[in-house]
Amino acid sequence: MGNFDDANVDKNLLSQIFADDDDDDILNGLLEETPEEIEKESEKQAEKKNEEDKSADKEKDKATAESKDTKATDVKATEKTVASKEADVKSDTKVVAAETVIVKEDKKVSNDKENSSSTVVKESGVEDDIVRKEALKALEIERKNGTITTITEKTTINSSFSSDASLEVLGTIAGDIDCMGKVYISGSVLGSVTASEIYVNTPRLTGGLLSESIIRIGSGTIIIGDVTGTSAYIAGAVKGNIDVDGPVIIDSTAIIRGDIKAKSIKISEGAVIDGYVSLDYADVDLDKFFK
């Protein structure tokens, strides 16, 4: 390749085309450069570009590394957050479990109280007693017929009481009771009771019981006096003689201090009897039997 001086280029023509003195100088300079100088300049430009590309690559790698570090940090932070949430969930689970245990304990205490209450009630014979059920069933007919008198809980009678109808004593009577009908006592009576049927379901009654028919004494009831009737069921305590021209059933909770005379007697295991027991009203002639 020859010198640009030998090229068929009209410098005047170029100056006229570009019409700029500075440009003329630049153009003259370019035309005066040798191929070696152009090649060196080219190499310099290439090296410069190379350096710039390397620098750009380094910046890119640095940015990528920082991005990775940021992502790793974010991942660690996320893991910590997840772990924290799991810990919170476990903590909440523990709290719920603890509350469940407390609820169960409360329920157990409540059940223990109910069971304890039921035991006391059963022992006292106030609720759920066979005598009470039988009495309410017997008095239901009297209620329908309007032939029953009720002594309410807050009523107190300080004298003997007599009635042609049946009687329900929820309050207090300080005196004897003489009734043509049935008598159910869950209140307090200080005196003897005479009636066609007698149901006693009170903690204590001081006085004898005389019935033309049945006598029922509930568990937890204490009778201080003699008991006379045609049949008897005793689940409470009696201090007195029992004379029944019929069957006598003595429950396992019964305690009797006194003699028993009956047509037949059934004693459950656990009952306590301190007295003489005879079947004087039985159909069997014992003296004749053993001749």
Summary of the structure (lengths in Angstrom):
residues: 291
radius of gyration: 57.9
end to end distance: 170.0
largest distance: 178.0
contacts: 829
relative contact order: 0.05
helix: 46%
strand: 27%
